[in-house]
């Protein structure tokens, strides 16, 4: 018999949660008053977080577009996907290649409750959801293998998830374990909040981490770059997300405290 606690996990609405706050900043509706209060408190200190959130989503869209249209990738493993918003990985990929296959991974109860929204796929492709923690890469890989052929090039997407791992070396170890399981020709896409760009952002994030919510750890640009060790970075390398292959028609990109990059496994 299926465990009801597994199929209907409890959603704690008394404590702010980063995925729901992020959804709030992106203009989504999947959040609660406690998340709105925490989000508003953050923006009162640092209004630029909304720009970072939306720039992060735009970076992901441009990454996926490059991977499908220029690199020919058709498989995606998106770990820590968060709540569904506009331009989810499968939407961007399958618009360009309907046969693309995507596995989303998260362990947040609210994301699990919205899994059906993530599971909308083209008939030619596939989209699946795996309930797993980023700290358990072996479970992630086992779950992904049910939908993806991990002997074929696959893009590993880690968007604003590694900051939830407190230890930098532990985070690197997890990235290495996941990439080691993927073949030559696979790609790694990472973007995370960064230190050394905006002191107001750093102060706001430090205050958030002390609020009782699950902390998110900003890392230096060098630390974010180190996640790509042994891989071939795609130009322009690890840069502020707004500076990664910006759309030609867009205004001049602003500088934000979030860096990202994309690299190919030789």
N, C-alpha and C positions, 0 to 999 in steps of 0.2 A: 504494500500500500504506500502511496506517495505521502510524504511528510508534509502536512499543511504549512508547517513553519518554513519549509523550503520553498514551496510554491507561492506562498503569500507572506513574504518576509515583512517584519515589522518596520515601519518607517517612523523614525524618531523626529517629531516635529518640535521638540523642545530645545534642540541644540542646532545652531546654524551649520549648514553643510556646504562645503566648497562647490560641489557640483550644482547645487540649487542656487547658490549665490551667483555663480558664473552664468547660469541660465537667466537669472534676473538681470544681470548686466547686459546680456545679449538681447534683452527684450522678450524673453520667453515667459511662459505662464506656469511652469512646473516648479513652483517654489511656495514657501509658506511665509507668514508674517515675520517669523524669527529670522528667516533668510533675508527678507527685504530690509529689516532693521539693521542686520549686520552689514549688508551691502551698502545701505545709506550711510552708516557710520564710517565705512571705509572710504566712500566717495567724498564724504565731508572733509576727510584728511587729504585724500588724493583723488580728485575727480578724473585724473588721467587713466584710472584703471579701466574705465569703459572703453577708451581708445585701445588699450592693450588687449582687452578681451576680443574686441571686434577685429583688431589687426591680426590676432592669433588665428581666428577663424579664416580670415582672408589668406593668410600664409598657408594654412592647410589646403585650402582650395587650389592655390597655385601649385603647391607641391604635388597634389594628386593629379592635377592637369598635366604637369610635366611628366610624371611617372607613366601615365597612360599614353599621352600623345607623342612624347619624344623618346621615352625609355622602353615603351612596349610592355609595361608590367600589367598583368591581369589578375594578380592575387594580392590581397591586402589583409594584414593582421593589425588591427587598430586596438591598442591596449590602453585602457583607461579612457574610454570614449566619452563618458559623461552622458548627460541627458541629450536627447535628440533636439537639434536646432536646424537652422537652414544650412544647406550645403554639407550634409553629412558625407562621410567618405564614400559610401556606396552610391549616393546620388550623383556626386561629381564624376566618379569612375564610370558608372553605368550610362551616364549621358553620352560619354565618349566611346565606351566599349560595353555594349549591353551584356556581353558574356563575362564580364568581370565578376570575381568571387571575393567576398569580404566576410571576415569574421571580426565581430566586435567583442571586446573583453572588458568587463567591469564587475565590481562586487558590491555596488551600491544598491540597496533595496529599491530605491525609487527608479533607478535605471532599469532594474529587472522588471519592475511593474510596468514600465513603458516599452518593454522589449518588442512588443508587436509593431510598434511604430518603426523600430529599426529593422524589422524583418521583411520590409517591403522590397522585393527584388524584381528585376526584369525576369521574364520567363527564360531567357537565355542564360542568365547568370545565377548567382546564389548569394544570399546574405544570411548569416547565422549569428547568434549571440551566445557567448560563453560566460558563465558566472565563475569568475576566478580572480584571485588577488595578484597584483603585480609582483608581490613578494614570492610568488610560487610559479616560476617560469616553466617548470616541468608540466604542471597542470595546464598552463596556458597552451603549451605546445601540443599536449595530448588532445585538448579540446579542439584546437585549430585543425588538427589532422583529420577530423571528421568531415570538414568541408573543403579544406585546401590540400593541394598536392605539394607537400613541403620538399619534394625533390625538384620542384620548378621554382624559378625566381619569384620571390615574394617581397612585398614592401612592408616592413615593420614600422608602424606609426606610433610614436610616443609623444602625444601632444599634451603638455602641461600635466604630466603624471609623475615624472621623476622627482619633482620637487616635494612630493609626498613621502619620499624615502629620505630619512634624515641623514644617513651616512653616505658620503659621496662614493666611497669604495664599494659599498654594498650596491648602490645604484649602478655603478660601472659593471660589477659582476653580473647583475641581472641582464643588463644590455648585452654583455658578451655571451652569456648563456643562450639568450634568444637568437642572436645573430649566428652563433656557432651552429645552430640547428638548421640554418637556411643555406641554400646552395649559392655558388658563385653566380653573380648577376642579380642578386637580391639587393635591396636598398634599405637604408635606415633613415627615417625622418624624425627629427626631434625639434621641439621648441619648448622653452621653459623660461620662467622669469629670471632676470639677471641682475646681479649687483654691479655697481660701478657706473651706472648711467644716471639714475635719478634718486637723490637722497630722500625726497618726499615719498617715493614709492617704497623705498626700503623701510622708512619709519612706519608707514601705514601697514606694511606686511608684518613687521615685527609686532606691532600692536595687535593685529589680527591673530597672530600665533599665540598671543597671551590671553585671548578672549575665551578659551575653552573649546574652540572649534579645532578640527583636525588641522595641524600646522602644515604650511607649505613653505619649503626652504628655498630661498633664492640662492643661485650659484653664480660664481664668477664666469666671465666669458671663457677663460681658460678651462674651467671645469666642464662647461658645456661642450667645448671643443674636444675635450679628452674622451667623450663618449664615442667619438668617431675614429679613435685610434685604430690603425690597420685597415681603414676603408679609404676609398677615393672620393674626396669631397667634390660635389658638383659646384661649379661656379655660381655665386660668388663666395662660397664657403660659409662659415658661421658668422652671421651678421644680424643686426636688429631685424625682426621679422618683417618690418615695413620695407626693408631694403633688399629683401630676397626676391629678385626678378619681379619688381613691381609692374603692374599693368601700364602699358604705354600711355593710355588715355587718362590715367589717374593723376591727381595733383602730386607735387613733389612730396615724397614720404617724410613723415615726421620721425624723430628719433624716440624710440620707446625702450623701456627696460625689460625687453623680452628678446632673446636671441634664438635663432634656429638655423638649421642646415639640413642638407640632404646628401647622402653619400652612398656609393655603390661598393658592394663586396667584390673584390677581385676574383 
